Amino acid sequence: MTLLAGSASLALGLFRGNKENGGNKGNRGNRGQPSPAHLAAERQRMVDEQIARRGIRDERVLAAMRKVERHRFIADAQRYLAYGDHPLPVGEGQTISQPYIVALMTEALALRGGERVLEVGTGSGYQAAILAELAEEVYTVEILPALAERAGATLTELGYRNIHIRVGDGGDGWTEHAPYQAILVTAAPPEVPPALIEQLDEGGRLVIPVGVLSQELELYTRKPEGLDVQRLAAVRFVPFTHGNR
């Protein structure tokens, strides 16, 4: 994992399920923390009840969601909530997305393993870790230096070597490594930043929430005849932040 020097952060999805998921404070290990066995069971339950049951079918996405330890990306005091059906705060006024939203956006990219992916809005680093399980290289841009540093430390500790973080305005993308076969944006601009369209490869897919008061999760696919646009779901994300905020 490399940290070079975006906008955060993650989805506040409208899909709500059983509020008890992930809220059980039992099965605590040392110092009041949930035990590894309990967290693993909650992670499996998350995938089964929140993700697969809602229609996510890509087995590679489901496997990545089972593997990546979501609790490693949030504060220790909130780890017992890590696998609940809701977003969680990660500092700097940002959140880690609801698990279903992470899976929905990831599945829409249709990753097969050899792609170069751009993520705009590193946030906690959780979404980047999911992408890194499914693609060859992940380039992620975060506008808030504290979040980028924290995410970089977590991803390094977890052993990721195919994730590269840069601090900057995500609306500009990351031109040095373009074009990208997939782009994922984790905050909602009023309209799609032109630079991201320009950096999307032929046949590439861009998943992005768009809107202000009313937001739609949209999928853009670059085809020889132009851009194909599909609307995936109504969502609620934090606003996209530019460098001149």
JOQUIBEL-V166105 format. One record per residue. N is the residue number from 1. RES is the residue in one small letter. SS is DSSP state (helix for helix, strand for strand, loop for the rest). Layout:
n: [N N]
res: [RES RES]
ss: [SS SS]
This chain:
n: [1 2 3 4 5 6 7 8 9 10 11 12 13 14 15 16 17 18 19 20 21 22 23 24 25 26 27 28 29 30 31 32 33 34 35 36 37 38 39 40 41 42 43 44 45 46 47 48 49 50 51 52 53 54 55 56 57 58 59 60 61 62 63 64 65 66 67 68 69 70 71 72 73 74 75 76 77 78 79 80 81 82 83 84 85 86 87 88 89 90 91 92 93 94 95 96 97 98 99 100 101 102 103 104 105 106 107 108 109 110 111 112 113 114 115 116 117 118 119 120 121 122 123 124 125 126 127 128 129 130 131 132 133 134 135 136 137 138 139 140 141 142 143 144 145 146 147 148 149 150 151 152 153 154 155 156 157 158 159 160 161 162 163 164 165 166 167 168 169 170 171 172 173 174 175 176 177 178 179 180 181 182 183 184 185 186 187 188 189 190 191 192 193 194 195 196 197 198 199 200 201 202 203 204 205 206 207 208 209 210 211 212 213 214 215 216 217 218 219 220 221 222 223 224 225 226 227 228 229 230 231 232 233 234 235 236 237 238 239 240 241 242 243 244 245]
res: [m t l l a g s a s l a l g l f r g n k e n g g n k g n r g n r g q p s p a h l a a e r q r m v d e q i a r r g i r d e r v l a a m r k v e r h r f i a d a q r y l a y g d h p l p v g e g q t i s q p y i v a l m t e a l a l r g g e r v l e v g t g s g y q a a i l a e l a e e v y t v e i l p a l a e r a g a t l t e l g y r n i h i r v g d g g d g w t e h a p y q a i l v t a a p p e v p p a l i e q l d e g g r l v i p v g v l s q e l e l y t r k p e g l d v q r l a a v r f v p f t h g n r]
ss: [loop strand strand loop loop loop loop loop loop loop strand loop loop loop loop loop loop loop loop loop loop loop loop loop loop loop loop strand loop helix helix helix loop strand loop helix helix helix helix helix helix helix helix helix helix helix helix helix helix helix helix helix helix helix loop loop loop loop helix helix helix helix helix helix helix helix helix loop loop helix helix helix helix loop loop helix helix helix helix helix helix loop loop loop loop loop loop strand strand strand strand loop loop strand strand strand loop loop helix helix helix helix helix helix helix helix helix helix helix loop loop loop loop loop loop strand strand strand strand strand loop loop loop loop loop helix helix helix helix helix helix helix helix helix loop loop strand strand strand strand strand strand loop loop helix helix helix helix helix helix helix helix helix helix helix helix helix loop loop loop loop loop strand strand strand strand strand loop loop helix helix helix loop loop helix helix helix loop loop strand strand strand strand strand strand loop loop strand strand loop loop loop loop helix helix helix helix helix loop strand strand strand strand strand strand strand strand strand strand strand strand loop loop loop strand strand strand strand strand strand strand strand strand loop loop strand strand strand strand strand strand strand strand strand strand loop strand loop strand loop loop loop loop loop loop]
